[in-house]
Amino acid sequence: MPKEVDIKKIVEDIKALDGVQGIHTLHIWSICSNIHAMSAHIDIKEDAKNRRAEILDLINQRLAKDHHIFYTTLQAECNGCPMDQLFRTIEHREHGH
């Protein structure tokens, strides 16, 4: 963890955004002395799940502007997204060849 990065402030800033329920699996590292990167899972509130892309964009803007973190990998998650709607069942089908 880069010593100049305030992880508590980053978490507070992200959780303060409309539509964000929480954050976990957070990792921050330095690419060089003044360039930092971050990966995290962002819990999206159920009523905001249709705004996932917008929320991730806002997080990236806030991280760049306020925390000088320009390289991110963010994964949006929501408890209100039923898994059966996210993944299709894969099954064999005849093609008629």
For each residue, the residues with C-beta under 8 A, 3 or more apart:
1: 5 7 28 29
2: 5 28 29 30 36
3:
4:
5: 1 2 10 28 36 67 69
6: 9 10 67
7: 1 10 11 26 28
8: 11 12
9: 6 12 13 67
10: 5 6 7 13 14 26 28 38 63 67 69
11: 7 8 14 15 23 26
12: 8 9 15 16
13: 9 10 16 17 62 66 67
14: 10 11 17 20 23 40 42 59 62
15: 11 12 20 21 22 23
16: 12 13 20
17: 13 14 20 55 58 59 62
18: 48 55
19: 44 45 47 48 51 55
20: 14 15 16 17 23 42 43 44 45 48 55 59
21: 15 43 44 45 78 79
22: 15 42 43
23: 11 14 15 20 26 40 41 42 43
24: 40 41 43
25: 39 40 41
26: 7 10 11 23 38 39 40 41
27: 38 39 40
28: 1 2 5 7 10 36 37 38 69
29: 1 2 36 37 38
30: 2 33 35 36 37
31: 35 36 37 71
32: 35
33: 30
34: 68
35: 30 31 32 68 70 71
36: 2 5 28 29 30 31 67 68 69 70 71
37: 28 29 30 31 69 70 71 72
38: 10 26 27 28 29 63 69 71 72 73 74
39: 25 26 27 72 73 74 75
40: 14 23 24 25 26 27 72 73 74 75
41: 23 24 25 26 74 75 77
42: 14 20 22 23 55 56 59 74 75 76 77
43: 20 21 22 23 24 77 78 79
44: 19 20 21 48 49 51 52 55 76 77 78
45: 19 20 21 48 49 78 80
46: 49 78 79 80
47: 19 80
48: 18 19 20 44 45 51 52 55 78
49: 44 45 46 52 78 80 81
50:
51: 19 44 48 54 55
52: 44 48 49 55 56 76 78
53: 56 57
54: 51 57 58
55: 17 18 19 20 42 44 48 51 52 58 59 76
56: 42 52 53 59 60 74 76
57: 53 54 60 61
58: 17 54 55 61 62
59: 14 17 20 42 55 56 62 63 72 74
60: 56 57 63 64 72 74
61: 57 58 64 65
62: 13 14 17 58 59 65 66 67
63: 10 38 59 60 66 67 69 70 72
64: 60 61 67 68 69 70
65: 61 62
66: 13 62 63
67: 5 6 9 10 13 36 62 63 64
68: 34 35 36 64
69: 5 10 28 36 37 38 63 64 72
70: 35 36 37 63 64
71: 31 35 36 37 38
72: 37 38 39 40 59 60 63 69
73: 38 39 40
74: 38 39 40 41 42 56 59 60
75: 39 40 41 42
76: 42 44 52 55 56
77: 41 42 43 44 81
78: 21 43 44 45 46 48 49 52 81
79: 21 43 46
80: 45 46 47 49
81: 49 77 78 85 86
82: 85 86
83: 86 87
84: 87
85: 81 82
86: 81 82 83
87: 83 84
88:
89:
90:
91:
92:
93:
94:
95:
96:
97:
